[in-house]
């Protein structure tokens, strides 16, 4: 019982994810893209990673690659989400990436 209480009362440390670079491939006037960016900015306040937003319509190659898949979220160059961002999976991914470092 004591160990359970000590888990609840001790201060929780947040994993440091400030080394992560998240790239979001978006399109103008895309409501799913706006929702994904809002979710990522909220997580950014807690974890401190950087966000780069790229408009796929500005580059024909990106437009061809991510045409109907936007938003596409890449973490350190690896595509992790397409179409929508799952907040639970994002949190787990950020914690795991921060622990690996």
C-alpha positions as CSV (number, residue, x, y, z in Angstrom):
1,X,0.0,0.0,0.0
2,X,2.8,2.4,0.8
3,X,4.5,1.9,-2.5
4,X,1.3,2.6,-4.4
5,X,0.8,5.8,-2.4
6,X,4.4,6.9,-3.1
7,X,3.7,6.5,-6.8
8,X,0.8,8.9,-6.6
9,X,2.4,11.5,-4.4
10,X,5.9,11.7,-6.0
11,X,6.4,14.4,-8.6
12,X,6.2,13.1,-12.2
13,X,9.0,13.9,-14.5
14,X,8.2,14.4,-18.2
15,X,10.5,12.8,-20.7
16,X,12.5,15.4,-22.6
17,X,11.5,15.3,-26.3
18,X,13.2,18.6,-27.2
19,X,15.6,16.8,-29.6
20,X,12.7,15.6,-31.8
21,X,11.9,17.4,-35.1
22,X,8.3,16.9,-36.3
23,X,7.4,17.8,-39.9
24,X,3.8,18.2,-40.8
25,X,2.9,18.0,-44.5
26,X,-0.3,20.0,-44.9
27,X,-2.6,21.7,-47.4
28,X,-4.3,25.1,-47.2
29,X,-7.9,25.0,-46.1
30,X,-7.6,21.4,-44.8
31,X,-9.6,21.0,-41.6
32,X,-7.9,17.7,-40.7
33,X,-4.5,19.5,-41.1
34,X,-5.6,22.2,-38.7
35,X,-6.8,19.7,-36.1
36,X,-3.5,17.8,-36.4
37,X,-1.5,21.0,-35.9
38,X,-3.6,22.0,-32.9
39,X,-3.0,18.6,-31.3
40,X,0.7,18.8,-32.1
41,X,1.1,22.3,-30.7
42,X,-0.7,21.2,-27.5
43,X,1.8,18.3,-27.2
44,X,4.7,20.7,-28.0
45,X,3.9,22.7,-24.9
46,X,4.4,19.6,-22.8
47,X,7.3,18.0,-24.5
48,X,9.2,20.8,-26.2
49,X,9.8,19.4,-29.7
50,X,10.0,21.5,-32.8
51,X,7.3,21.6,-35.5
52,X,7.9,22.4,-39.2
53,X,4.9,22.9,-41.4
54,X,5.3,22.2,-45.1
55,X,2.6,23.0,-47.7
56,X,2.4,20.1,-50.2
57,X,1.0,22.3,-52.9
58,X,4.2,24.4,-53.0
59,X,6.1,21.4,-54.4
60,X,4.8,19.2,-57.3
61,X,6.8,16.2,-56.0
62,X,5.2,16.5,-52.5
63,X,1.8,17.1,-54.0
64,X,2.1,13.9,-56.0
65,X,3.4,11.9,-53.0
66,X,0.9,13.1,-50.3
67,X,-2.0,14.2,-52.5
68,X,-5.0,12.8,-50.5
69,X,-3.0,11.6,-47.5
70,X,-2.6,15.0,-45.7
71,X,-1.9,15.6,-43.0
72,X,1.2,13.5,-42.9
73,X,3.3,13.7,-39.8
74,X,7.0,12.7,-39.9
75,X,9.0,12.4,-36.7
76,X,12.7,12.8,-37.3
77,X,12.2,12.0,-41.0
78,X,10.1,8.9,-40.5
79,X,6.4,9.1,-41.4
80,X,4.3,8.1,-38.4
81,X,0.8,9.4,-39.2
82,X,-1.3,9.9,-42.4
83,X,-4.7,11.3,-42.6
84,X,-5.2,12.0,-38.9
85,X,-3.1,12.0,-35.7
86,X,-4.1,9.6,-32.9
87,X,-3.4,11.5,-29.6
88,X,-2.8,8.4,-27.6
89,X,-0.4,6.9,-30.0
90,X,1.4,10.3,-30.4
91,X,1.9,10.5,-26.6
92,X,3.2,7.0,-26.4
93,X,5.5,7.7,-29.4
94,X,6.9,10.9,-27.8
95,X,7.5,9.2,-24.5
96,X,9.3,6.3,-26.2
97,X,11.4,8.5,-28.4
98,X,12.4,10.6,-25.4
99,X,13.4,7.6,-23.3
100,X,15.6,6.2,-26.1
101,X,17.8,9.3,-26.0
